[in-house]
Amino acid sequence: GVVQINGVYLAVVADALMEAVHWPADLHPHPLTRGALRGVFTLRGKPVPLVDLRAQLAEGGDMSSPTPLVAILKYGGGYLGLAIDAVCDILKARDSQFSPLGPAGSAVGLLPSLLLGAEKSRMIYKLDLAFMSG
């Protein structure tokens, strides 16, 4: 699936994108909250860490107010929440269609590769869930 954060399009593995929910009213700080981790909330009795990448994706991005939605991602046997502005569409793309952005053609980091949309004006970055949750 493709989600949008601060005008940036991110591809998330379709199997991982479970649903989108409104910003949780019961968001609690985590004792080790740092960086993009905003806290933890519960969804149907399960704990969900909430990650907010707005500061990383746009200089001077406003992180004080909630985003309209939180994408619920299935990862590592549990759930991970990602603050998003919108779910854009479902994208069928093979890994080979993404161009690596790292040095010497490597695909490393939070946004390791890029796919140019069909209209060539929309750039879609692949979100590395392992890197984000690490």
C-alpha positions in Angstrom: 0.0 0.0 0.0 1.0 3.6 -0.4 0.6 6.1 2.5 1.4 9.8 2.6 3.2 11.7 5.4 3.9 15.4 4.9 3.6 15.2 1.2 6.0 12.2 0.9 4.7 9.0 -0.5 5.8 5.8 1.2 5.3 2.2 0.0 4.6 -0.3 2.7 4.5 -4.0 2.1 0.9 -4.7 1.4 0.8 -7.8 3.7 1.9 -5.5 6.5 -0.7 -2.8 6.1 -3.6 -4.0 8.1 -5.9 -0.9 8.5 -5.9 2.8 9.2 -7.4 4.1 12.4 -7.9 7.6 13.9 -5.2 9.0 16.2 -5.6 7.1 19.5 -7.1 8.9 22.5 -5.3 6.6 24.8 -1.7 7.2 23.7 0.7 6.7 26.7 4.3 7.7 26.8 6.8 4.8 26.8 9.6 4.9 29.4 12.1 4.8 26.6 10.4 7.1 24.2 12.9 8.7 22.0 13.2 9.8 18.4 10.2 8.9 16.3 8.5 6.8 19.0 5.6 8.8 20.3 4.3 6.3 22.8 2.1 3.2 23.0 -1.7 2.7 22.7 -3.9 -0.3 22.7 -6.0 -1.6 19.8 -8.4 -4.5 20.5 -6.5 -5.4 23.6 -3.0 -5.4 21.9 -0.2 -2.9 22.6 0.8 -0.8 19.5 3.9 1.4 19.6 3.2 4.6 17.6 6.0 5.9 15.3 5.8 9.4 13.9 8.2 10.1 11.0 7.0 13.7 10.3 10.2 15.3 11.7 12.4 13.0 9.6 10.4 13.6 6.4 10.0 17.4 6.4 12.1 20.1 7.9 10.1 22.0 10.4 7.2 19.6 10.3 4.6 20.2 12.9 4.6 17.2 15.3 2.6 18.9 18.0 -0.8 18.0 16.6 -2.0 14.4 15.8 -2.1 13.2 12.2 -5.5 12.3 10.8 -4.7 8.6 10.7 -2.5 5.9 12.1 -1.6 3.0 9.8 -1.6 -0.3 11.7 1.2 -2.4 10.4 1.7 -6.1 11.2 5.4 -6.6 11.9 7.5 -9.0 14.0 4.6 -10.9 15.4 2.9 -7.8 16.7 1.6 -4.4 15.6 3.3 -1.1 14.8 1.4 2.2 14.4 2.7 4.7 11.8 1.3 8.3 12.0 0.1 9.1 8.4 -1.9 11.8 6.6 -3.6 9.4 4.2 -3.7 6.0 2.6 -3.3 6.7 -1.1 -3.7 3.5 -3.0 -2.7 -0.2 -3.3 0.4 -0.6 -5.4 1.6 -3.8 -7.1 5.3 -3.4 -7.6 8.1 -5.9 -7.5 11.3 -5.2 -5.6 13.1 -5.1 -8.9 11.1 -2.0 -9.9 12.5 0.0 -7.0 15.9 1.8 -7.5 18.3 1.6 -4.6 19.3 5.0 -3.1 22.3 4.0 -1.1 26.0 4.3 -2.0 27.2 2.0 -4.7 23.7 0.9 -5.5 22.9 -0.4 -2.0 19.5 -0.3 -0.5 20.0 0.7 3.2 18.3 3.0 5.7 14.8 4.0 6.5 13.9 4.8 2.8 16.3 2.5 0.9 14.8 2.7 -2.5 12.6 4.7 -4.8 9.9 3.9 -7.4 8.8 6.5 -9.9 5.0 6.5 -10.3 3.3 5.8 -13.6 3.0 9.6 -14.2 6.8 10.0 -13.4 6.1 13.0 -11.2 5.2 11.0 -8.1 8.1 9.5 -6.3 7.3 6.6 -3.9 9.9 5.7 -1.3 10.0 2.1 0.0 9.7 2.1 3.8 12.0 -0.4 5.5 10.0 -1.7 8.5 13.0 -3.5 10.0 15.0 -0.3 10.0 12.1 1.7 11.4 11.4 -0.7 14.3 15.1 -1.1 15.1 
